[in-house]
Amino acid sequence: MKSYGRPRCGRAPPAAGGPGPGRRRIAVTQCIGGTPRGAVCRARPTAARLRRACAAAALALLAAAACPARADKLVLKTGRTFEGRLVRHDPDRVVFEIHMDGMVLKATYPADRVAAVRRARLYADTLYYVVPIRGRIGEEVNADVLKRCLDLAADNVVGEVPDAVLLDISSPGGELTELMRLLGALRAYPSLRIVAYVRSAASAAAVLAMGCREIVVAPGASIGGAVIYRRTPWGTPANIEEKMQSFWRATFRAVAARAGHDPLLMEGMMRTDLVLSTVTTSDGRPKVVEGGAGRPLKPAGRILTLSADEAVACGLALGVADRPVDCNRLLGLGQWQELMPRAAANLFDAWRQRAAEARRRYRRLFDKAVALYDEAMAEHPGQFEYTVDGQTGLFVPASKARWRRQSDRCCDALRRAEDCLDRADRIREAHPRLRLATGFVEDLRAKCVRLREAVEADYDRPDRPDPSVAEKRAGGK
């Protein structure tokens, strides 16, 4: 048998007569590499090994075809969609690794350019989508933005439809007209399972929560106090007539009944004279009844506002969940994963930024108009003393020039103030949903117009004789 000598890979040569007692057979190796030391050795493939390798490769290809690689998806507002890996998702930017034609590109996009980000399903077959309802309805919560958020979920933008849409509500209420638009937006998506997750819902926000078929409350939550009032042009609340109160009560009772909630709860949130209590039905469910026959829920003289435990006890809420992610058990769903994290939050943040900027510009223009009005009052020609010719009763030339100079300055300041108010009106017209207060603006405009017209009417006063001088001359004669 041919002797191999000492192999380069450092293994002992096989014995001439076989392994012998106490020895084991060593597979013949093929050495690769040009140097004796550090050479790489691999086992010489056999037919059995080749068959096993081919079978494993075929199984891997079949598995890859049956289970495509999971990838995150990035959807821009322009409509472009990328697949890859989400690196970072902040309120102001999104960092995404784009996988394209075998290349990996890392890109950073401002959050306001991103429509949605969908994380690949790693462990869950159920998805939920969070829409934050934070702040005053009509000012920080807008129905148009809510529609855009629900469009993302319903239109299958990222290839998935959520099993539940959670309205994460923390709001003190707001405008009735905007509330009705929000309720209309919810009714426009019957295919979506929309659930209210209530942290704090007062007034109009309580009605919005009761417009959802299912309600889950956070620990320490409160819901109720849906008292109706109107806002004056100056932004202050005022009571409305009883006939309008009756109309809105009937409207909100219908909202609660349509969502499957007891209309008496809605009525108790708006009326102080109603007495409510809860009883247990034959099937063990709680039921709200009028009067004090059961466990007291609302005494007379109070508006109904429910705590988290009371909302569950009276049957309004399904239960208490610490976080939105913990609502799955109460909704009868298994382990789930959030779809498009912060997509809805980014839309509302962009709206709030635009609204806040519009309010700041509106307020700055009003403050500037007030300052210009004060400047006009300071420049009013009637604030100064003038010299009158004792013979003619006319202003001397220097006083005449000063009168007209002060009149011009006063009118110029008033015109600039009116221009600021006109620009403020254009901002209000461009953002009708903000309900910007108009009472102060209109009052100031009326003052500016009255003062400017009075100054313009007296512009030629120096050319008119002073009546007091004429009287003195007549008395002297």
NUVEX-476636 format. One record per residue (C-alpha): x, y, z; residue number from 1. Coordinates in nm, 2 decimals. Each point is the difference from the previous one (the first is absolute). Layout:
<pts>
((X, Y, Z), NUM)
...
</pts>
This chain:
<pts>
((0.00, 0.00, 0.00), 1)
((0.12, 0.34, -0.09), 2)
((0.15, 0.20, 0.30), 3)
((-0.12, 0.36, 0.04), 4)
((0.26, 0.10, 0.24), 5)
((-0.08, 0.28, 0.24), 6)
((-0.30, 0.19, -0.13), 7)
((0.00, 0.37, -0.01), 8)
((-0.32, 0.02, 0.21), 9)
((0.18, -0.16, 0.29), 10)
((-0.19, -0.33, 0.01), 11)
((0.19, -0.33, 0.05), 12)
((0.03, -0.22, -0.31), 13)
((-0.22, -0.31, -0.02), 14)
((0.16, -0.32, 0.10), 15)
((0.11, -0.23, -0.28), 16)
((-0.22, -0.29, 0.11), 17)
((-0.31, 0.18, 0.09), 18)
((-0.10, 0.16, 0.32), 19)
((0.10, -0.29, 0.22), 20)
((-0.10, -0.06, 0.36), 21)
((-0.08, 0.32, 0.19), 22)
((0.01, 0.21, -0.31), 23)
((-0.28, 0.17, -0.19), 24)
((-0.02, 0.06, -0.37), 25)
((0.08, 0.35, -0.12), 26)
((-0.15, 0.14, -0.31), 27)
((0.25, 0.09, -0.27), 28)
((0.03, 0.38, -0.03), 29)
((0.09, 0.23, -0.28), 30)
((0.22, 0.28, 0.09), 31)
((-0.04, 0.34, -0.15), 32)
((0.26, 0.27, 0.03), 33)
((0.35, 0.05, -0.10), 34)
((0.18, 0.01, 0.33), 35)
((0.05, -0.30, 0.24), 36)
((-0.12, 0.20, 0.29), 37)
((-0.34, 0.16, 0.03), 38)
((-0.14, -0.19, -0.30), 39)
((-0.38, -0.04, -0.01), 40)
((-0.12, -0.36, -0.02), 41)
((-0.34, -0.13, -0.10), 42)
((-0.14, -0.34, -0.01), 43)
((-0.02, -0.16, -0.35), 44)
((-0.37, 0.00, -0.09), 45)
((-0.16, -0.34, -0.04), 46)
((-0.31, -0.08, -0.21), 47)
((-0.22, -0.03, 0.32), 48)
((0.11, 0.34, 0.12), 49)
((-0.08, 0.16, -0.33), 50)
((-0.35, -0.15, 0.00), 51)
((-0.07, 0.12, 0.35), 52)
((0.13, 0.35, -0.09), 53)
((-0.22, 0.02, -0.31), 54)
((-0.30, -0.11, 0.20), 55)
((0.06, 0.26, 0.27), 56)
((0.04, 0.27, -0.26), 57)
((-0.33, -0.10, -0.17), 58)
((-0.18, 0.00, 0.33), 59)
((0.14, 0.35, 0.08), 60)
((-0.12, 0.13, -0.34), 61)
((-0.35, -0.14, 0.05), 62)
((-0.02, 0.15, 0.35), 63)
((0.12, 0.34, -0.13), 64)
((-0.27, -0.02, -0.27), 65)
((-0.27, -0.09, 0.24), 66)
((0.10, 0.25, 0.27), 67)
((0.14, 0.32, -0.16), 68)
((0.25, 0.20, 0.20), 69)
((-0.16, 0.24, 0.24), 70)
((0.08, 0.36, -0.06), 71)
((-0.11, 0.33, 0.14), 72)
((-0.19, 0.24, -0.23), 73)
((0.04, 0.38, -0.04), 74)
((-0.27, 0.19, -0.18), 75)
((0.07, 0.37, -0.09), 76)
((-0.27, 0.26, -0.05), 77)
((0.09, 0.01, -0.37), 78)
((-0.12, -0.36, -0.03), 79)
((0.34, -0.17, -0.02), 80)
((0.04, -0.32, 0.20), 81)
((0.33, -0.15, 0.11), 82)
((0.09, -0.33, 0.17), 83)
((0.28, -0.06, 0.24), 84)
((0.07, 0.05, 0.36), 85)
((-0.12, 0.28, 0.24), 86)
((0.30, 0.13, 0.18), 87)
((-0.15, 0.29, 0.20), 88)
((-0.34, 0.16, 0.02), 89)
((0.00, 0.33, 0.19), 90)
((-0.27, 0.27, 0.01), 91)
((0.21, 0.22, -0.24), 92)
((0.17, -0.26, -0.23), 93)
((0.00, -0.35, -0.13), 94)
((0.32, -0.19, -0.07), 95)
((-0.05, -0.30, -0.24), 96)
((0.22, -0.25, -0.17), 97)
((-0.12, -0.05, -0.35), 98)
((0.06, -0.33, -0.17), 99)
((0.01, 0.04, -0.37), 100)
((0.16, -0.22, -0.28), 101)
((0.23, -0.16, 0.25), 102)
((0.11, 0.33, 0.15), 103)
((-0.06, 0.14, 0.34), 104)
((-0.05, 0.37, 0.03), 105)
((-0.05, 0.19, 0.32), 106)
((-0.23, 0.30, -0.04), 107)
((-0.14, 0.26, 0.24), 108)
((-0.34, 0.17, -0.06), 109)
((-0.17, 0.28, 0.19), 110)
((-0.30, -0.14, 0.18), 111)
((-0.24, 0.24, -0.18), 112)
((0.10, -0.17, -0.33), 113)
((-0.08, -0.35, 0.12), 114)
((-0.36, -0.13, -0.04), 115)
((0.04, -0.33, 0.19), 116)
((0.26, -0.25, 0.13), 117)
((-0.10, -0.37, 0.02), 118)
((0.21, -0.23, 0.21), 119)
((0.04, -0.36, -0.12), 120)
((-0.20, -0.25, 0.19), 121)
((0.25, -0.18, 0.22), 122)
((-0.22, -0.19, 0.24), 123)
((-0.36, 0.11, -0.02), 124)
((-0.29, -0.08, -0.24), 125)
((-0.22, 0.29, 0.13), 126)
((0.06, 0.37, -0.06), 127)
((-0.12, 0.31, 0.17), 128)
((0.02, 0.36, -0.10), 129)
((0.01, 0.30, 0.24), 130)
((-0.16, 0.33, -0.08), 131)
((0.07, 0.26, 0.28), 132)
((-0.28, 0.24, 0.08), 133)
((0.18, 0.25, 0.22), 134)
((-0.10, 0.36, 0.09), 135)
((-0.31, 0.21, -0.08), 136)
((-0.23, -0.12, -0.27), 137)
((0.00, 0.26, -0.28), 138)
((0.33, 0.16, 0.10), 139)
((0.24, -0.29, 0.04), 140)
((-0.22, -0.28, -0.13), 141)
((-0.13, 0.04, -0.35), 142)
((-0.24, -0.23, -0.19), 143)
((0.19, 0.04, -0.33), 144)
((0.31, -0.14, 0.17), 145)
((-0.20, -0.29, 0.15), 146)
((-0.13, -0.09, -0.34), 147)
((0.36, -0.01, -0.14), 148)
((0.10, -0.22, 0.29), 149)
((-0.28, -0.24, -0.06), 150)
((0.07, 0.00, -0.37), 151)
((0.34, -0.14, 0.07), 152)
((-0.15, -0.29, 0.18), 153)
((-0.29, -0.07, -0.23), 154)
((0.17, 0.05, -0.34), 155)
((0.26, -0.28, 0.07), 156)
((0.28, 0.25, -0.06), 157)
((0.27, -0.22, 0.13), 158)
((-0.15, -0.34, -0.09), 159)
((-0.17, -0.06, 0.33), 160)
((-0.34, 0.10, 0.16), 161)
((0.00, 0.02, 0.38), 162)
((-0.23, -0.23, 0.20), 163)
((-0.08, 0.29, 0.23), 164)
((0.04, 0.38, -0.01), 165)
((0.05, 0.15, 0.34), 166)
((-0.10, 0.36, 0.06), 167)
((0.23, 0.11, 0.28), 168)
((-0.22, 0.27, 0.15), 169)
((0.13, 0.27, 0.24), 170)
((-0.21, 0.31, -0.06), 171)
((-0.20, 0.26, 0.20), 172)
((-0.25, 0.03, -0.28), 173)
((-0.05, 0.27, -0.25), 174)
((-0.22, 0.13, -0.29), 175)
((-0.34, -0.17, -0.07), 176)
((0.03, 0.05, -0.38), 177)
((0.34, -0.16, -0.01), 178)
((-0.12, -0.28, 0.23), 179)
((-0.28, -0.08, -0.26), 180)
((0.26, -0.01, -0.27), 181)
((0.21, -0.24, 0.20), 182)
((-0.30, -0.23, 0.06), 183)
((-0.07, 0.01, -0.37), 184)
((0.36, -0.10, -0.07), 185)
((-0.04, -0.31, 0.23), 186)
((-0.33, -0.10, -0.18), 187)
((0.17, 0.03, -0.34), 188)
((0.22, -0.31, 0.08), 189)
((-0.24, -0.28, 0.09), 190)
((0.26, -0.26, -0.09), 191)
((0.24, 0.11, 0.27), 192)
((-0.04, -0.12, 0.36), 193)
((0.04, 0.33, 0.18), 194)
((0.05, -0.02, 0.38), 195)
((0.02, 0.30, 0.24), 196)
((0.29, -0.02, 0.25), 197)
((-0.09, 0.27, 0.25), 198)
((0.25, 0.17, 0.23), 199)
((-0.21, 0.31, 0.04), 200)
((-0.31, 0.09, -0.20), 201)
((-0.21, 0.30, 0.11), 202)
((-0.28, 0.18, -0.18), 203)
((0.02, -0.05, -0.37), 204)
((0.28, -0.26, 0.04), 205)
((-0.24, -0.21, 0.21), 206)
((-0.25, 0.00, -0.28), 207)
((0.27, -0.10, -0.25), 208)
((0.10, -0.29, 0.22), 209)
((-0.36, -0.12, 0.03), 210)
((-0.02, 0.02, -0.38), 211)
((0.23, -0.31, 0.00), 212)
((-0.16, -0.34, 0.05), 213)
((0.28, -0.12, 0.24), 214)
((0.16, 0.21, 0.28), 215)
((0.30, -0.09, 0.20), 216)
((0.11, 0.23, 0.29), 217)
((0.34, 0.07, 0.14), 218)
((0.07, -0.02, 0.38), 219)
((-0.13, 0.33, 0.15), 220)
((-0.20, 0.09, -0.31), 221)
((-0.30, 0.22, 0.00), 222)
((-0.28, 0.04, -0.25), 223)
((-0.31, 0.22, 0.00), 224)
((-0.10, 0.36, 0.07), 225)
((-0.15, 0.07, -0.35), 226)
((-0.15, 0.34, 0.09), 227)
((-0.08, 0.20, -0.31), 228)
((0.08, 0.37, -0.03), 229)
((0.07, 0.25, -0.28), 230)
((0.31, 0.21, -0.04), 231)
((-0.03, 0.37, -0.04), 232)
((0.21, 0.19, -0.26), 233)
((0.23, 0.09, 0.29), 234)
((0.06, -0.37, 0.07), 235)
((-0.20, -0.01, 0.33), 236)
((-0.26, -0.27, 0.07), 237)
((-0.37, 0.08, 0.02), 238)
((-0.31, -0.20, 0.06), 239)
((-0.22, -0.10, -0.29), 240)
((-0.38, 0.00, -0.02), 241)
((-0.20, -0.30, 0.13), 242)
((-0.13, -0.09, -0.35), 243)
((0.36, -0.04, -0.12), 244)
((0.09, -0.19, 0.31), 245)
((-0.28, -0.24, -0.08), 246)
((0.11, -0.04, -0.36), 247)
((0.36, -0.09, 0.10), 248)
((-0.11, -0.23, 0.27), 249)
((-0.21, -0.20, -0.25), 250)
((0.29, 0.00, -0.25), 251)
((0.25, -0.13, 0.25), 252)
((-0.25, -0.27, 0.13), 253)
((-0.02, -0.12, -0.36), 254)
((0.38, -0.01, -0.02), 255)
((0.02, -0.22, 0.31), 256)
((-0.28, -0.23, -0.11), 257)
((0.15, -0.05, -0.34), 258)
((0.32, -0.11, 0.16), 259)
((-0.18, -0.24, 0.23), 260)
((0.03, 0.20, 0.33), 261)
((-0.28, 0.09, 0.24), 262)
((-0.15, 0.34, -0.10), 263)
((-0.07, 0.07, 0.37), 264)
((0.37, 0.03, 0.06), 265)
((0.03, 0.27, -0.26), 266)
((-0.31, 0.17, 0.14), 267)
((0.15, 0.00, 0.35), 268)
((0.32, 0.17, -0.14), 269)
((-0.21, 0.29, -0.11), 270)
((-0.28, 0.04, 0.26), 271)
((0.03, 0.09, 0.36), 272)
((-0.36, -0.10, 0.10), 273)
((0.03, -0.37, -0.10), 274)
((0.05, -0.27, 0.26), 275)
((0.17, -0.32, -0.12), 276)
((0.08, -0.33, 0.16), 277)
((0.12, -0.34, -0.12), 278)
((-0.16, -0.34, 0.03), 279)
((0.11, -0.36, -0.09), 280)
((-0.21, -0.18, -0.27), 281)
((-0.09, -0.37, 0.00), 282)
((0.30, -0.08, -0.22), 283)
((0.24, 0.18, 0.25), 284)
((0.05, 0.31, -0.21), 285)
((-0.02, 0.36, 0.15), 286)
((-0.28, 0.22, -0.12), 287)
((-0.05, 0.37, 0.06), 288)
((-0.35, 0.10, 0.11), 289)
((-0.16, 0.34, 0.09), 290)
((-0.07, 0.05, 0.36), 291)
((0.16, -0.13, 0.32), 292)
((-0.12, -0.36, -0.01), 293)
((0.36, -0.15, -0.04), 294)
((0.35, 0.09, 0.10), 295)
((0.03, 0.38, -0.02), 296)
((0.19, 0.13, -0.30), 297)
((-0.11, 0.36, -0.03), 298)
((-0.19, 0.21, 0.25), 299)
((-0.21, 0.30, -0.09), 300)
((0.18, 0.34, -0.04), 301)
((0.31, -0.15, -0.15), 302)
((0.14, -0.07, -0.35), 303)
((0.10, -0.36, -0.06), 304)
((0.37, -0.05, -0.02), 305)
((0.12, -0.36, 0.03), 306)
((0.33, -0.13, 0.14), 307)
((0.17, -0.30, -0.16), 308)
((-0.15, -0.24, 0.25), 309)
((-0.35, 0.15, -0.03), 310)
((0.02, -0.01, -0.38), 311)
((0.07, -0.38, 0.02), 312)
((-0.26, -0.06, 0.27), 313)
((-0.28, 0.16, -0.19), 314)
((0.09, -0.19, -0.32), 315)
((0.12, 0.30, -0.20), 316)
((0.36, -0.12, -0.02), 317)
((0.13, -0.35, -0.08), 318)
((0.27, 0.03, 0.27), 319)
((0.32, 0.17, 0.11), 320)
((0.33, -0.02, -0.19), 321)
((0.32, 0.17, 0.11), 322)
((0.11, 0.07, -0.36), 323)
((-0.15, -0.02, -0.35), 324)
((0.21, -0.31, -0.07), 325)
((-0.18, -0.17, 0.29), 326)
((-0.34, 0.03, -0.15), 327)
((0.02, -0.32, -0.20), 328)
((-0.12, -0.23, 0.27), 329)
((-0.31, 0.21, 0.06), 330)
((-0.07, 0.01, -0.37), 331)
((0.03, -0.38, -0.03), 332)
((0.31, 0.02, -0.21), 333)
((0.33, -0.18, 0.04), 334)
((0.35, 0.14, 0.01), 335)
((0.03, 0.29, -0.23), 336)
((0.23, 0.26, -0.15), 337)
((-0.04, 0.37, -0.07), 338)
((-0.05, 0.09, -0.37), 339)
((0.16, 0.32, -0.13), 340)
((0.13, 0.13, 0.34), 341)
((-0.03, 0.38, 0.03), 342)
((-0.15, 0.04, -0.35), 343)
((-0.32, 0.15, 0.14), 344)
((0.19, 0.19, 0.27), 345)
((0.22, 0.16, -0.27), 346)
((-0.31, 0.12, -0.19), 347)
((-0.15, 0.16, 0.31), 348)
((0.34, 0.15, 0.10), 349)
((0.03, 0.16, -0.34), 350)
((-0.36, 0.14, 0.03), 351)
((0.07, 0.13, 0.35), 352)
((0.32, 0.18, -0.12), 353)
((-0.19, 0.17, -0.29), 354)
((-0.29, 0.09, 0.23), 355)
((0.24, 0.14, 0.27), 356)
((0.19, 0.20, -0.26), 357)
((-0.33, 0.14, -0.13), 358)
((-0.11, 0.10, 0.35), 359)
((0.34, 0.16, 0.08), 360)
((-0.02, 0.21, -0.32), 361)
((-0.36, 0.09, 0.07), 362)
((0.09, 0.11, 0.36), 363)
((0.31, 0.19, -0.12), 364)
((-0.20, 0.19, -0.25), 365)
((-0.27, 0.09, 0.25), 366)
((0.27, 0.11, 0.26), 367)
((0.17, 0.21, -0.27), 368)
((-0.34, 0.16, -0.09), 369)
((-0.06, 0.09, 0.37), 370)
((0.35, 0.15, 0.02), 371)
((-0.06, 0.21, -0.32), 372)
((-0.34, 0.12, 0.14), 373)
((0.18, 0.11, 0.32), 374)
((0.26, 0.17, -0.22), 375)
((-0.28, 0.18, -0.19), 376)
((-0.15, 0.12, 0.32), 377)
((0.33, 0.14, 0.11), 378)
((0.04, 0.17, -0.33), 379)
((-0.35, 0.14, 0.00), 380)
((0.01, 0.38, -0.08), 381)
((-0.24, 0.07, 0.28), 382)
((0.27, -0.11, 0.25), 383)
((0.21, 0.31, -0.06), 384)
((-0.02, 0.38, 0.05), 385)
((-0.01, 0.25, -0.29), 386)
((0.04, 0.37, -0.05), 387)
((-0.29, 0.19, -0.15), 388)
((0.03, 0.35, -0.16), 389)
((-0.20, 0.23, 0.23), 390)
((-0.12, 0.22, -0.29), 391)
((-0.11, -0.26, -0.25), 392)
((-0.07, -0.30, 0.22), 393)
((0.21, -0.22, -0.23), 394)
((0.29, -0.22, 0.10), 395)
((0.34, 0.16, -0.05), 396)
((0.21, -0.17, -0.27), 397)
((0.21, -0.21, 0.24), 398)
((-0.31, -0.13, 0.19), 399)
((-0.18, -0.07, -0.33), 400)
((0.30, -0.21, -0.12), 401)
((0.01, -0.18, 0.32), 402)
((-0.37, -0.08, 0.00), 403)
((0.01, -0.15, -0.35), 404)
((0.32, -0.18, 0.08), 405)
((-0.16, -0.16, 0.31), 406)
((-0.32, -0.08, -0.20), 407)
((0.21, -0.18, -0.27), 408)
((0.19, -0.20, 0.26), 409)
((-0.32, -0.10, 0.18), 410)
((-0.18, -0.10, -0.32), 411)
((0.31, -0.19, -0.12), 412)
((0.01, -0.20, 0.32), 413)
((-0.37, -0.08, -0.02), 414)
((0.03, -0.11, -0.36), 415)
((0.28, -0.24, 0.09), 416)
((-0.21, -0.13, 0.29), 417)
((-0.29, -0.07, -0.24), 418)
((0.24, -0.17, -0.23), 419)
((0.11, -0.23, 0.28), 420)
((-0.36, -0.08, 0.08), 421)
((-0.07, -0.08, -0.37), 422)
((0.29, -0.24, 0.00), 423)
((-0.13, -0.16, 0.32), 424)
((-0.34, -0.04, -0.18), 425)
((0.17, -0.18, -0.29), 426)
((0.16, -0.24, 0.24), 427)
((-0.33, -0.07, 0.17), 428)
((-0.16, -0.06, -0.34), 429)
((0.28, -0.24, -0.10), 430)
((-0.05, -0.20, 0.32), 431)
((-0.37, -0.01, 0.07), 432)
((0.04, -0.31, 0.21), 433)
((0.21, 0.18, 0.26), 434)
((-0.30, 0.21, 0.12), 435)
((0.22, 0.30, 0.06), 436)
((-0.17, 0.27, 0.22), 437)
((-0.13, 0.29, -0.21), 438)
((-0.16, 0.22, 0.27), 439)
((0.31, 0.19, 0.10), 440)
((0.11, 0.04, -0.36), 441)
((-0.33, 0.15, -0.10), 442)
((-0.01, 0.23, 0.30), 443)
((0.35, 0.13, -0.08), 444)
((-0.08, 0.05, -0.36), 445)
((-0.31, 0.21, 0.08), 446)
((0.21, 0.22, 0.23), 447)
((0.27, 0.05, -0.26), 448)
((-0.26, 0.10, -0.27), 449)
((-0.18, 0.24, 0.23), 450)
((0.32, 0.17, 0.11), 451)
((0.14, 0.02, -0.36), 452)
((-0.32, 0.15, -0.14), 453)
((-0.01, 0.26, 0.28), 454)
((0.37, 0.10, -0.05), 455)
((-0.06, 0.02, -0.38), 456)
((-0.31, 0.22, 0.05), 457)
((0.20, 0.24, 0.22), 458)
((0.31, 0.01, -0.23), 459)
((-0.09, 0.36, -0.13), 460)
((-0.08, 0.13, 0.35), 461)
((0.30, 0.24, 0.00), 462)
((-0.16, 0.18, -0.30), 463)
((-0.32, 0.06, 0.19), 464)
((0.00, 0.30, 0.25), 465)
((-0.01, -0.08, 0.36), 466)
((-0.36, 0.08, 0.13), 467)
((0.14, 0.10, 0.34), 468)
((0.21, 0.28, -0.16), 469)
((-0.29, 0.13, -0.20), 470)
((-0.22, 0.01, 0.32), 471)
((0.28, 0.19, 0.18), 472)
((0.02, 0.25, -0.28), 473)
((-0.37, 0.05, 0.00), 474)
((-0.01, 0.05, 0.38), 475)
((0.28, 0.25, -0.02), 476)
((-0.19, 0.21, -0.25), 477)
</pts>
